[in-house]
Amino acid sequence: MACPICDKPTDAKYRPFCSKRCADVDLAKWLGGGYAIPSTDPEDVEKALDEVLRQADQSPDKPH
């Protein structure tokens, strides 16, 4: 099996990766949304917009 990040042989200690570095690169992609699947569902877009507007209303930088 090859490392999904760099294609080197995997190391049992970090499987399915070859090293801690590649495992960390993969984790960063997950945390940063790099593996997200975009949605074109109008309901998802509406929910996302509502959440952005709600957070903007709660922002401490918002002028009163």
PyRosetta script that sets phi, psi and omega in degrees:
from pyrosetta import init, pose_from_sequence

init()
pose = pose_from_sequence("MACPICDKPTDAKYRPFCSKRCADVDLAKWLGGGYAIPSTDPEDVEKALDEVLRQADQSPDKPH")
pose.set_psi(1, 139.4)
pose.set_omega(1, -179.9)
pose.set_phi(2, -102.9)
pose.set_psi(2, 149.1)
pose.set_omega(2, 177.1)
pose.set_phi(3, -60.0)
pose.set_psi(3, 130.2)
pose.set_omega(3, -179.1)
pose.set_phi(4, -70.1)
pose.set_psi(4, -13.1)
pose.set_omega(4, -179.6)
pose.set_phi(5, -91.9)
pose.set_psi(5, -48.1)
pose.set_omega(5, -173.0)
pose.set_phi(6, -123.2)
pose.set_psi(6, -2.7)
pose.set_omega(6, 179.1)
pose.set_phi(7, 71.7)
pose.set_psi(7, 8.9)
pose.set_omega(7, 174.4)
pose.set_phi(8, -76.3)
pose.set_psi(8, 162.4)
pose.set_omega(8, 176.3)
pose.set_phi(9, -60.5)
pose.set_psi(9, 144.3)
pose.set_omega(9, -178.0)
pose.set_phi(10, -75.1)
pose.set_psi(10, 157.7)
pose.set_omega(10, 175.6)
pose.set_phi(11, -111.2)
pose.set_psi(11, 129.9)
pose.set_omega(11, -177.5)
pose.set_phi(12, -54.3)
pose.set_psi(12, -33.1)
pose.set_omega(12, -179.1)
pose.set_phi(13, -65.8)
pose.set_psi(13, -30.4)
pose.set_omega(13, -175.1)
pose.set_phi(14, -118.5)
pose.set_psi(14, 10.9)
pose.set_omega(14, -175.2)
pose.set_phi(15, -46.0)
pose.set_psi(15, 132.1)
pose.set_omega(15, 13.1)
pose.set_phi(16, -90.9)
pose.set_psi(16, 15.6)
pose.set_omega(16, -177.7)
pose.set_phi(17, -98.9)
pose.set_psi(17, 170.2)
pose.set_omega(17, 179.7)
pose.set_phi(18, -93.6)
pose.set_psi(18, -18.3)
pose.set_omega(18, -175.2)
pose.set_phi(19, -160.2)
pose.set_psi(19, 168.8)
pose.set_omega(19, 175.6)
pose.set_phi(20, -62.5)
pose.set_psi(20, -36.1)
pose.set_omega(20, -180.0)
pose.set_phi(21, -58.9)
pose.set_psi(21, -48.7)
pose.set_omega(21, -179.5)
pose.set_phi(22, -67.2)
pose.set_psi(22, -35.5)
pose.set_omega(22, 175.8)
pose.set_phi(23, -62.9)
pose.set_psi(23, -40.6)
pose.set_omega(23, 178.7)
pose.set_phi(24, -68.4)
pose.set_psi(24, -37.3)
pose.set_omega(24, 176.7)
pose.set_phi(25, -61.2)
pose.set_psi(25, -44.1)
pose.set_omega(25, 179.2)
pose.set_phi(26, -63.4)
pose.set_psi(26, -43.9)
pose.set_omega(26, 178.6)
pose.set_phi(27, -61.1)
pose.set_psi(27, -42.1)
pose.set_omega(27, 178.6)
pose.set_phi(28, -61.9)
pose.set_psi(28, -37.3)
pose.set_omega(28, 177.1)
pose.set_phi(29, -64.4)
pose.set_psi(29, -41.5)
pose.set_omega(29, 177.9)
pose.set_phi(30, -63.6)
pose.set_psi(30, -49.1)
pose.set_omega(30, -176.6)
pose.set_phi(31, -66.9)
pose.set_psi(31, -31.4)
pose.set_omega(31, -179.7)
pose.set_phi(32, -86.7)
pose.set_psi(32, -0.2)
pose.set_omega(32, 179.3)
pose.set_phi(33, 82.5)
pose.set_psi(33, 14.0)
pose.set_omega(33, -178.7)
pose.set_phi(34, -65.5)
pose.set_psi(34, -20.4)
pose.set_omega(34, 179.9)
pose.set_phi(35, -102.8)
pose.set_psi(35, 7.8)
pose.set_omega(35, -178.7)
pose.set_phi(36, -67.6)
pose.set_psi(36, 144.1)
pose.set_omega(36, 176.4)
pose.set_phi(37, -101.7)
pose.set_psi(37, 117.1)
pose.set_omega(37, -178.3)
pose.set_phi(38, -65.1)
pose.set_psi(38, 144.9)
pose.set_omega(38, 179.4)
pose.set_phi(39, -110.2)
pose.set_psi(39, 143.1)
pose.set_omega(39, 174.3)
pose.set_phi(40, -110.8)
pose.set_psi(40, 8.7)
pose.set_omega(40, 178.7)
pose.set_phi(41, -68.2)
pose.set_psi(41, 121.0)
pose.set_omega(41, -178.3)
pose.set_phi(42, -56.5)
pose.set_psi(42, -32.1)
pose.set_omega(42, 179.1)
pose.set_phi(43, -66.4)
pose.set_psi(43, -38.6)
pose.set_omega(43, 177.5)
pose.set_phi(44, -64.4)
pose.set_psi(44, -41.8)
pose.set_omega(44, 179.7)
pose.set_phi(45, -63.2)
pose.set_psi(45, -43.2)
pose.set_omega(45, 179.9)
pose.set_phi(46, -63.6)
pose.set_psi(46, -42.9)
pose.set_omega(46, 178.6)
pose.set_phi(47, -63.2)
pose.set_psi(47, -42.1)
pose.set_omega(47, 179.9)
pose.set_phi(48, -63.6)
pose.set_psi(48, -43.8)
pose.set_omega(48, 178.8)
pose.set_phi(49, -63.7)
pose.set_psi(49, -42.6)
pose.set_omega(49, 177.5)
pose.set_phi(50, -59.3)
pose.set_psi(50, -40.8)
pose.set_omega(50, -179.7)
pose.set_phi(51, -67.0)
pose.set_psi(51, -41.5)
pose.set_omega(51, 178.4)
pose.set_phi(52, -62.8)
pose.set_psi(52, -44.5)
pose.set_omega(52, 179.8)
pose.set_phi(53, -65.9)
pose.set_psi(53, -38.8)
pose.set_omega(53, 178.6)
pose.set_phi(54, -63.2)
pose.set_psi(54, -43.5)
pose.set_omega(54, 179.5)
pose.set_phi(55, -66.8)
pose.set_psi(55, -36.5)
pose.set_omega(55, 178.2)
pose.set_phi(56, -64.7)
pose.set_psi(56, -36.5)
pose.set_omega(56, 178.7)
pose.set_phi(57, -67.8)
pose.set_psi(57, -26.3)
pose.set_omega(57, -178.9)
pose.set_phi(58, -94.5)
pose.set_psi(58, -0.5)
pose.set_omega(58, -176.9)
pose.set_phi(59, -65.4)
pose.set_psi(59, 133.2)
pose.set_omega(59, 178.6)
pose.set_phi(60, -70.3)
pose.set_psi(60, -17.0)
pose.set_omega(60, -179.9)
pose.set_phi(61, -83.6)
pose.set_psi(61, -7.6)
pose.set_omega(61, -177.1)
pose.set_phi(62, -69.7)
pose.set_psi(62, 128.3)
pose.set_omega(62, 176.9)
pose.set_phi(63, -67.9)
pose.set_psi(63, 142.4)
pose.set_omega(63, -178.3)
pose.set_phi(64, -100.8)
pose.dump_pdb("model.pdb")
